[in-house]
Structure formats: structure tokens, C-alpha cells
Amino acid sequence: MASITVLPNELLARIISFLDRSSLKAIRETSRLLSQFATLRLFDTLRLFPDEGSYEAVDRITDHVTLKKMVKKVYVNTCEDDYDDYDEGEVELTKDFKDRIANFRDCPNVKSAVLRFDKHCSAGREEWRVGSPETIAFRTETLGIFFKWLASNEAPLRELGIRNMQDVNVRYEKISTDIEKVLQNLRTLRLSIVTEHNDAAPEDDLEFSEPHNFFAQLPSMWLKPSASSLEHLTLSCDNYFGFYPKLEASEVHFPNLKSLAFGNYCFVRDSQLEWILSHAATLTDLSFDDCVILYDVCLAQEHINWGPFQKSEMETRRELDGQVRVKYYRSYNKRWHDYFDSFRTKLPHLSQFLIGSNDWGDGVPFEKEAEVKIGLRENRYMACYDGYGPSPYMEHYDKCLEWERVPPKCDDEDRDSLRLLFEKTGQRVVKIPSLSSFQDYISED
């Protein structure tokens, strides 16, 4: 029987890349050739956690003359697991942890880096609001050390991810300068964003300025510096975004963009669709995780500037008698089948399209773009009514007040159009399930 070692080196490396750590350790004992491939795979990724065991493991690699050159990807985790709740005390950024981040400069071949924070965050603005263990000061200092290391590397970073990044932009010029330098040569950027939540009154989450200011500045701070080189972009958030808070992605064009993924993104304007279509020359992969079309929206008068529409583009539907909050409304008539048809006919290179839902049980999914369960979610159409609780984002219902609008009913059109899109991309999707907000598949076509 022929040995596996007769296979070409490229194929051997590919096979070994699928093995877990225990298998990699075992295969190192089988032959010198396989040991070489397994060793490269074992030490190509380094993970840092804030504990002594992790410090010792990292030191063994960064102090080793050979192993440190094998490291290609680094994960910097500010916590082992997300904190259970907000009852934890404030955590400290220790010297030991900071020193290990700085020591990654001894790994000359790092091409990919991920910084992961706790999924809970707070602005610490009011005494009655519960704080989170990782304060803004903690996160800012961590970002500063992380990007100082990356900016000092001679070889440019190709892949960057920030998991559970709080919706507060850095205000320190030195950190911003380092961030811009690192972004300039990226090919892949993943940002998963977390927002402050008021568990007692969740309808107040979007009453604060932080998410609106953050998304207003996101294109200039995080997207424009990497525009010329970026090939993959993932933007996701633990709250809906795109409308309120608004994101003006059309400010940036990526001439080399191949893959685009959104999580919890809202479509409410044709310009959002047109922005995606503007990348038709290069776009091959498109993923929508828990994304929605807003068929009807309203904003309170004092929040108009936080939305994408001028007051003149909206309407009042309730008599202004001085007893109710002044609100402005607007409907959107595009449906998912319109979007699917546009993707099918206007994205000639599209070879993979995913729409449905990922597992959000542990927070915003990260590095899981390919794990989206394909399906048509029940709440793929929503309304956003400013001031409603427990969230302004409302799932469809048939009993509407006179100033509200009923949700669209176009399941057949959406499913037929999606099936045609899959035929175009060559994806073998036999069934297109309906997905509930509370369970997985509830029915199949």
C-alpha cells in the first residue's frame, strides 16, 4: 500500500490543515516529513489570555528562535470567556498582559491578528446604570498597545479582526495614527460591534449618542484607510444598524472587494443596494446574517439627524395636537425578491450567496460567515418605530394602528427569486426553509 507521504507537498499541507491539535501532535511522531507539516500547523496560530498559564505558553513560542518564525496569526483575548453579567468588578490591564502583546513583535511573520473584548460594555455615564468589567479606559488602552505592536511590524498586516468592539471611537491621535497605518495594507477586515444595553428599559438603547456617532465615523476611520487593498469585509453588530444608527457605506468604494458580509444590517434605501452593486466587477461572495428590510420607519423630530433622511423626505401621519411626540414617517417599497433579482442580474461574478441566520447565542458571530443557515427568516421584514419598546425594531404583525403600515406578504415571490439566484450562483440548495426568531427551521418549501 502506498504511503500518504508520496502525495504532493501542497496536498499534504492541505490535508494536515484540517486536523485538530491532538491529531497534529500525534502525526508528528509518524515521520519526519509529516512532522514538518504538522509542526508548521501547530504553531502558526498563537492565542493570548490574561492568565499565567497563557503567559508561559506564549513565552515558550516568542522566546524560541525557530517557533516564533512559524506564527502567522495571533489572537489577543482580554478575557477567557465573556463575563456572566455586569456584577463583576472592573478588570485591570496588567503589566504582564501588556508585555506579552508587545513581545509579539518578535514574531516577524504575523499576517493576521484578532483582538477580542468582552461582549458587555457600558459608557459609565450614570450612577444608576450598571457598569461593565471592561471600561472604556481599559478598552482604549488595550487598543493602543495592540495597534502600537501592529504598526511597528516591518511586514504589513493582511487580516485584522476586532471582536466585541465597543461603539466608541478612539479619541487619541497616536492610537488613531497607528490604526490608520495598520489598515492601509489590509486584505481582510472583520468588525463585530457591541453597544450598551439598558436591561430595565431596552427601548432607550438608541437614545444615547454613542452608537450614532460611532457609525457616522466608521467609514472615515475604519473603512477608507483600507479601501484600495481590501478584499473581504465583515460588519456586524449586536443591535440593528444601517438606518438607526445610520451607516453611510457609500462614502467608500473598494475596487478589489471580493467578499462582503453583514450581520444585523438594515436596508431602507436604494442607495444601500446600489452600493453593493457598485462592486460588481469583483464581488464573488455575499452573506446576510439576520439582515432585514425595513418596510416602514419613523423617527422622533429630535432624532432626525441620526437617520439617513431629511425631514422633507418624510411625512407626519398623526395629528400634532401637542399631546404626542412629533414623529416623521417613511415607507420603503423594495422587497427581498427585488434585491435577489438585482444580485442575480447585476453581479456577474457572484458564486456564493448566503441569507438566513447564524448562532447568536454567545453574542455576535465572529469568523463564521460561512456558517449562516440558509433560509427566509420570518422577521426579514421589520418596521422601526422610534420610541417603541422593548425595541424600536418591530417584527411583523397584522394589527396595526392607523399611522402604521402592515408588513409585506411576498413569501412566494421571495422564495422563487432566491431559488433563481441560487441557480445562477450554482449553489445546490434543495430546500429554502422558513426560519423563526425563536427556533430553527419551522417549515420547508
N, C-alpha and C positions, 0 to 999 in steps of 0.2 A: 504494500500500500504506500502510495506516495506521501511524503511529509508535507505539512502545510507550509513549511519553510521554502518550498520550491515556488511558491506564488510570488509574483512581482512585489517589490517593496511597497509600492503605493497601495496595493490591495491589502497587504498585511497591516499596514498602518491604519487603513480604513476599518478593517475587522476589529483590530485591537481597540479602536476608539470607542466601540460600543460596550466594552467590558466595564464592570464596576470595580471598585478599588480592591476588594478581596480577590477577585479573579486576576486583576493585574499583578498583584503581589505573588499569586501562585504561578502565573505563567512566566514570571522572571526566573523561576527555578528550572524551567524545561530546556532552554537552550540559550546560547549566547546571543543569537540573532533576535529571538523573541524578547529576550531580556532588554535589549536595546530599545525596542519599540515600546515595551511596557514601561520602562523607566521614564522615557520621554512623556508618556501619557500620565504617569503617576504624579509627576512634578510640574506639569505645565500649568496647573491652577493652584493658587495659594489663597487660603482663607484666614483672615484675622478676626478674632473675637476678643472682647475685653476680659480675659482671664489668664491666669498663669500658665495653664496647660497650652493654650494657644500661643502665648508669647514664646514658650520653649520650642514649640514645633516650628514657628516662623523663624526663630533664630537659627535653628539647625539648617534651614534652607538658605537663608540670606548670608550665613557665615561660611557656607560650603562653596569652594571655588568652582565646582562643576555644576552642582544642582541649581544654584541661583541663576545660571545662564539658561536653564530649561524653562523657567517661569515665563509664561505668556499672558496669563490672566490673573488678576488679583481681586478678591472680594474683601472689602473693609466693612465689617459689621459692627455697629455701635452697641448691639445687644445680641444675645444668643437667640432669644425668642421675643416676640412683641410682648410688652408688659400687659398683664391681665386687665388692668383698669388704671384709673387715674389716682389710685390711693398710694402708689409708690412715691417715695421722696425724690427730689431732684438728683439726678445722677451727675457724677463728676467726670470730666475728661482728664484722665490720669496721665502722668508723665510717661509711664510705661507704654500706654496705648499710643500716645503721640510719637514716641521714639520709634515704635515699630513701623508706623506709617512712613516716617522719614527714612527708615532703613531700607524701604523698598527701592530706593534709588540705586542700591547695589545690585538690583536685578535689571540688567541692561536691555532685555528683550521683551519687556512687558508691552503688549499691544492693546490689551483690553483691561478696563478697570470698572468696578462697580462699588458704589458707596450706598450702604443700606442703613436707614434710620428706623426707629420705632414708628409704628403706624399711627400712634396717638400724638397729637400736637395741640398746642394752645399758644395764644399770644400773651397770656398773663396780664390782661388789661384790667380785669376787675376782680375784686376780692371774692365775690360770690361765685365766680366761675372756677371750676376745678382745674388745677394746673396739670401738666403732663411731666413725666420724669425728664424728658429731653427738652430743655428750654430753647428759646430762640438763640440765646447766647451760646449754649452748648452746640447747637447745630451750626451756627455761624463759624465758631472756632474750628469745628471739625472740617467744614468745607474749606476753610483757609489752609489747614495743614494738608488736606487731601490734594487740593489743586496746586499748592506750592510744590509738592512732590512731583506731580504730573508735569507741571510747567518746567521743572528742572531737568527732565529727561532729554537726552540727546535725540533719541528716536521718537518720532511723533506717535501719539496715541491714535489708534484706529477705531476703537469701540469704547463707548462710555455709557454707563447706566447709573442713574440715581434713583434709588427705590425709597419711597415714602418721603419725598422731598416736600417740606412744608411750603405752603403758598405764601412765602415771604421772601422777596428778593434781597440779595446781599447789597448792603449799602457802603461797603468798604472798598475803596478804589483799588487797593493792592489785590484783594481777592478777585474782584471783577476783572482786573487785568490778566491774572493767571487763568481765570475761567475762559476768557476770550482767546488766549493763546492756545489752550488745550483744544478748544472747539475747532480751531481753524483747519485741522487736517483730518477730522473725523470722517469715518465712513458709516458708522452706526451710532445712533443716539436713542437712548430709551429714558424717558422721564415718567415716573409714576408719582403723582402729586397727591398729597393729603391735605385736608382742610380741617379747621377747628369745628367741633360739633358741640352744640348745646343740647345735651340729652333731655333736659327738662323742657326745652322749647325748640325743637329742631327746625321749626319754620324760621327761626332767627339766624340760622347758619349763614345765609347770604345777605344779612343786614349789615355785616361788617365789611370794611373796605378792603381787607387783605386779599381775598380771592380775586376781586375785581382789579385791583392794582397789579397783582401778580400776573394774571393772564393778559392784561394790557401791555405789560413789559416783556412777556415771554418771547415774542417774535424777535425783538431787537437784542435781547440779552442772550437767549439760548439758541435761536434758530439762524439768524443772519450770519453769525461768525462761521458757521459750518456749511453755509448754503452751497458753495462751489464744489465741495467734495462729498457731501452726504449722499449715501446710497440707501440707507434704511432709517426710518423714523417711526418711533412709537411714542404716542402721547396718551396717557390715561390718568384718570383722577377718581377719587372716592366719592365725588359728587358730580352731577351732570355739569358739563361746561360746553362752551361754544356759542350759546345765546346769553345766558345769565348765570355766571360771568361770561362775557363775550371773549372770543378769541379771533383776532383778525389775521389768520394764517396767510391770507392773500398778500400780505406785505412782503412775503418771502417766496422766491421760486428756487427749486432745487433742480438744476439741469441734469443731474446724474441719478435722480431718485428712482430706485427700483422697487422698493417695498415700503408700504405705508400702513400703519396700524393705529386704530383709535380704540379707546375704552371709555365708555360713558360719555360719548360725544353726541351733541345735539345738532341736527340740521334744521335750519329755519329760513335759509336764504339761498337763492340760486347761486350766488357768488361762491358759496362753500362747495357746491358740486362743480362749478366751473374751475375752481382752484385745483381740485383733484384731476379734472380732465386736462388741465394745462400741462400735466406731466405725462401726457400720452406717449411721447417719444421714447420714454424709458421705463415706465411703470409696468411691472410684471406681477406684483403681489399686493393684494388689498385685503385688509382684515378689519371687521367691525365687531367689537365685543360689547354687548349691551348698549349699542348705539340706537338712537331714536330720531324720528322725525317729529317735530313739534307742529301739530296742525293748527294750534291756536295758542296765543300768548297774550299776557298783559303785564304791564309794569306800572308801579305807582309813579306819580308825577315826579317825586323826588329821586327816583331811581332810573329815570330815562337815560341819563348819561352813562349808566352802567350797562346798557343794552346796545344793540347794533343799529337801532332805528331812530330816526329823528321823530320828534313829536308830530310833525306834519305828515309822517308816513303811517301814523297810527290813528285810531278813532276812539271816541268815547261812546260807550254803549249804555251807560246808566245816567239817569237824570242827576245832575250835580246840584243837590239840594243843601249842601253844606253838612249833611249828616254822615256821608260816606267818604272814604278816602278816594281822591281823584286818581283814576287809573286809565291807562290808554291801551287799546287792544289792536291786535293784528292777526289775521289768519294766513296760513300758508297752504297752497293748493297742490304742491308736488307730493307724490306718493312714492313708496319704495319701488313700485314697478317702473315709475319714470326714471328713478336712479339706476335700477338694474338695466333698463334698456339703454341708457346712456353709457354705462360701463361696457355693455356688450358691443355697441356700435362705434364707440369713440375711444376705446382703449385697445388698440390693435395688438399689443404685446401682453395683455393680461393673461396669465396662465394659472393663477390661483386666486380664488375669491372666497373669503370666509365671512359669514354673518351668523350671529347667534349669541351664545353665552359661554363664558368660561366659569371656573370656580372662583367666586369672590368671597368664599367663607373665611379666608385668612387675610383679607384685605385686598388691595389692588393687585391683580395678577401681574407677575413680572417674569419676563423671558418665557412667556407661554403663548405667544401669538399663534403658534401652530396648533394649540390645543383647544381652540374655540369649537364648541359643539355646534355644528351647522343646524340651523332651524330658523323658523319665523316666530319671534317672541310675541306673546300676547300684547305686551306693552311696547311694541316697536313704534307705535304712535302714542304720543302723550301731549298733554297741554301743560303750559307753565303759567300759573296764575299767581303773581306776586302777592304775598300776604297770606296765602292759604297754608294750612297746616295739616299734618305734621311736616309737609314739604310742599313747596310751590309746584313741584313736578307731579302731575296728577295722571294716574293710569286711566284708561278709558272707562267710561260709564255712560249709561243711556239716559239717566235722569239729570238733565242739565237745567240750570237757572236760565232765565230768558236772555241774559247777556253772555252766556257761554255757548260754545259750539259743540255739536255732537262729534264723536270720533269717526274717522272714515271706516267704511266697511268694504274692503277690497282684498280679502284673503285669496280668492281665486286668481285675481289679476296679479297679485304679488307672487304667488307660487308659480304660476305659469311663466312669468317673466324671469324669475330666478332660475327655473329649470332651463330656459333658453340660454341664460348666461352660463350655467354650468356646462351646457353642451358646447358653447363657444370656447370655454377655457379647457375643455377636455377632461374635467373632473368627473369621476364616476360616482355621482351622488344618486343612489337608487331612490331614497325617500327623503322628503323635506319635512321634518317633524314640526309640530307647533310646540313652542316652549312656554311654560308657565313661569311666572315670577317666583312661585313657591315650590316648584318641583321640576324635575327634568322633563322628559318627553311626556306629553299628555295625549297626543294623537298624531297620527301619521296620515299623509295624503294617500 
